[in-house]
Amino acid sequence: MRKQLTLMLCMLTAAFAVQAADINIFDIDFSTYSNGDIDGVNGWVTTSSSSFSVTNSTEVSLDGSAGSHRMMLTTSPSTLGIGESLEITFDARYSIPSIRQHGRMMMFGVQTNGVDASGGQAETVSGFLNFFGAELSREAGQLRYNADSASWWVNDGTHIETSATNVSMNPFGYDFVTMTDIGLVDSDSDVVRTTYLITKSHVTNEFDVSVTISDSITGFSETYAEAGISRPGAWAGNELYFFLDTNPEAGRDYGIFVQTAKMDRLDPVPVPPASVSALGLDGSVSLTWTEMAGAATYDIYRSTTSGGSFTLLASDETQPYSDTSVANGTTYYYTVVSKFTNGDSAQSGEAQATPKAIFDNVTVYDNDFSSYSLGDLTVVSTDWDEVSGSGSNAFAVINDNGTNKADTVATQADHDSVEGNAVYLDKLLRNDADDIIEGHIDLVFSVTANSGTDAVYTHKNVFTFGPTTSTADSLKVTGKDNMALLNAKMRYENRLLIMFGDDSITEANALAIVNFNELGWNPKPNSGQSWVGTPGTADLETDPLRISYKFRKTREDGVYQVWASVSNMNTMITYSESENEFRTLERQDLYDSPATLFGMSHDYQAKVDSEVDIIDVTVNEMSVTHSTQEPAVVVPQVTSVLSGDRQVSITWEPILEASGGYTLTVVTPDSEEYVVAENTTETTITDSPRWNDIANTYTLTANFDSELTPNTASTNFVAAPVGLVSAFEVDSFGTANMDTALLQISNAVDWATIDAMTTPFFENGENSYTGPTLYGMYKGKQAVDGVLLQTRVQDAGGKVNFTLDKGWKSWPYASVLAFVEASDMGTATFDATAETLNVQVSWGATTTGNAGNQDNGLRLAIRNGSTWYASDENIVASDATKNDPKTIIVADVASADWRPITGINAAATSEMWIGGVVDGSTFTDVNAVGWFQARGWVSSIYGLEVKVQGALPSYEYWTENSGLVSSNNAATADPDLDGLVNEKEYAFGGNPLVADTATLPVMDPAVVDISGTDYLTYVYQKRRDPVSGISYALKTTTDLVNVPFAANGAVLTDEQVIDYYWTAVTNYVPFTADKTFIKVDVE
């Protein structure tokens, strides 16, 4: 039995796919070209001469050396209208060297630049071919094709990944029986056809793309498509030019030989919309569908009979569409027609829905499957139905030792490696702000080791679940705005991650992390890595686990938050990440729906190709409850208070639903209160200027909706500005591109090492290196086939960087300590207890490696006496942030937490790692400063700075912050020519660059009688800065010619605070002479 709320688009017949007016743009056979450089031949231009040459009078050879090389055809551009497609087809063969490594191979696509063979990502639409073979687990190697070049390294299944054997290639001589490289090497592939289809979307700046590869000899063929890639420059471009590009890393030497290339422009095909979904609500039906490129609007048809007579319901609509002319309990059937400029499509497949009541504040499902018969869950149950856009037979109810369970092992043959296999609970759940869907899922993960003793898989999503509004869209954690899903991901090393809307392996984003031994399984006992498995017998099934979850629709538009944890039901230990109490995700389409469904899926990534084992899930019981929960009024958590010269910079964690923003106030030791920022949405505020070394009390308040009680929450802390001056600074590690000697170590050694503790990596003045002398230790964990360590200085991104690069072969990770001796900073040592010692390092491009531990990443490093320490604070890069500049700062070494570094030696069995936390209160002999990165692949450092206590004098600080420069900042200068020199502008609060005398002292012409004596009133502003460096003296005279100005003891003075920075000084000058002259001297 199947109670659909929607049907997916039925397969169209070939008649609907006829192209009306396709145009061939070019069709090139390189066998018609003469041998030699192709640059300048028949309209081809290249990045450099001899990069692309015709060889053997049959094919063009693409330059496989390091660096970017591009060939572009200038003579045959094509326009591209909305809904039109460019189909690029080229035939090529490839040659792979026998050394195991990963690397980029080539890029293919179109660019807007019709003059030069160049163009950035925004101006190109391109696919990417890469080769993966560094690890022995890659067997004969893998070709990976991406439809979108931006994501070539993302390991999320958004690509074609196929064995090199599918194109008749085995470059490493891999033997599938012994699972080692001992066989005959076959480095050359068949001629492989690549077809790249680019469709200009109706969505501004977006394209839909697909890539297909096929081998006519082996019969292999596969396609991957990706929708909605953003390429603003290409979308706006008038003409698009074909190009081929190679960009391999050094030492790859891939052979790429292109024999033919052609490009056709295809007219839009009037096809009906895909994935039409109808969601029955209370008194309405919500219709959604996948919009088709080139379709301007849509017509909607309705019937009360499946396959019956459909009548037009609405014309020229866009999705989503709400049909309010319905009655609860009646089933309605809908079809949709796409309207193109060159004609209308046929009607889509039917979608059906029955309007009905929506559940709220009730348990809608709590079941251990014991009430169901055995078989397909959607057949034996009235509670569950298939998601029509996914594979069928997702879960089968089985009997396991007398207990019914919902299982995917029994449905392995039906697993869909593109869309996954999903079901949804046939209950509508209210979707208002503050609504919650929560419950638990008890399950077991298992894997069948088909390839031998150990299971074979890499990072894979296995089980996906959560709210969705569609019964037609397959459940995927990314790229779907109408669903907000949790996914249980199993990493290569058998560690379970619970992620929210995140397809990455970034553990910093995980809600729960459970190691393989904590899961109670051991699927890879022969890995040789203690963090992957324990030697012995394979255990291919986890202990019973409970995933507890809670989804909440917040009051912030489009935003959902989720909590999740994992409990081992045998050990009764619960795992959750304290630093990720909850995660948030923006899903606007889901947010805008008045109701949701609850779906679960055996994820498509559970098995994405024939060479890996499938990971299964068996669900023992589960519950789904709807409730409501107001926003939590929580105290803001201050994460950083950095004291600088006359300033305090405060950073705090953003608080979900603090709709009124944040207010920061400060109270001085004199009990004066000032508002630094009010109702700001920023989460970093710099309070400046404040006087150095004077502690102030800050209050940070988060402001929530006024209807909540309470509606504010505050935290207090004390901070004082500290003047700091640079003792050592480097923002460039030299001007020369240079490498240390490469070190190749055999696999007989556990840890490969470059020992530069006494002989530096790089020495100032040697080999044209102009940076500071840099010492350290670099240790790489061995891979099966050896490891390659490398250190280098290189120019990158306009900066000269020091880079430590282990290379692809040295998987899984390496650790590095690098430092500058204090003696090279101009001092023997720093005493962190006697004065503030501030250190920071600036970090550029990096990858984090495969170890996946939160203790990884970059830390500051210092040597106190003879002991090395790494800062407790670290930065762990993700795939999304690995290329972003990052700075890690320890504001005060003595007050910070540190962790001793162990294993700093050349011993082959010792890893550099970090110990337990100690404080820096005894660090009196800091004699070296640098950084430490644990278990990474690549780190790129471009700055190091050490600061000690000190401050600019107040006048110099004022000149720097007033826009003055060395040519006009003298105290006696008058750059604005208003008659006030800088010294007086500084003293009375003037602007030295704007002619303005309004801040000068003023005389009140009225005479004031005080106790029978007449006084004149004379007022001026006075700086409150305790170290202002100036003094104010009021002086008088009765004769400008004969009597000098002098202090007048009869003057009465009254001071009133104006604000934190100024007081108003009111002087009452006795008016006893015929005339009195008054001035204020500033010194």
Buried (B, 14 or more C-beta within 10 A) or exposed (E): EEBBBBBBBEEBEEEEEEEEEEEEBBEBEBEEBEEEBBBEBEEBBBBBEEBBBBEEEBBBBBBBEBEBBBBBBBEBBBBBEBBBBBBBBBBBBBBBBEBBBBBBBBBBBBBBBBEEBBBEBBBBBBBBBBBBBBBBBBBBBBBBBBBBBEBBBBBBBBBBBBBBBBBBBBBBBBBEEEBBBEBEBBBBBBBBBBBBBBBBBBBEBBBBBBBBBBBEEBEBBBBBBBBEBBBEBBBEBEBBBBBBBBBBBEBBBBBBBBBBBBBBBBBBBBBBBBBBBBBBBEBBBBBBBBBBBBBBEBBBBBBEEEEEEBEEBBEEBEBBBEBEEBEEEEBBBBBBBBBBEEEBBBBBBBBBBBBBEBBBEEEBBEBBBEEBEEBBBBBBBEBBBBBBBBBBBBBBBBEEEEEBBBBBBBBBEBBBBEBBBBBBBBBBBBBEBBBBBBBBBBBBBBBBBEBEEBBBBBBBBBBBBBBBBBBBBBBBBBEBBBBBBBBBBBBBBBBBBBBBBBBBBBBBBBBBBBBBBBBBBBBBBEBEBEBBBEEEEBBBBBBBBBBBBBBBBBBBEBBBBBBBBBBBBEEEEEBBBEEBEBBBBBBEBBBBBBBBBBBBBBBBBBBBBEBBBBBBBBBBBBBBBBBBEBBBBBBBEBEEBBBBBBBBBBBBEEBBBBBBBBBBBBBBEEEEEBEBBEEBEEBEBBBBBBBBBEEBBBBBBBBBBEEBEEBBBBBEEEBBBBBBEEBBEBEBBBEBEBBBEEBEBEEEBBBBBBBBEEEBBBBBEEEEBBBBBBBBBBBBBBBBBBBBBBBBBBEEEEBBBBBBBBBBBBBBBBBBBBBBBBEBBEBEBBBBBEBBBBBBBBBBBBBBBBBBBEBBBBBBBBBBEEBBBBBBBBBBBBBEBBBEBBEBBBBBBBBBBBBBBEBBBEEBEBBBBBEEEBEBEEBBBBBBBBBBBBBBBBBBBBBBBBBBBBBBEBBEBBBEEBEBEEEBBBBEBBBBEBEBBBBBBBBBBBBBBEEBEEBBBEEEEEEBEEEEEEBBBBBBBBBBBEEBBBEBEBBBBEEEEEEEBEEBEEBBEEEEEEEBBBBEBBBBBBBEEEEBBBEBEBE
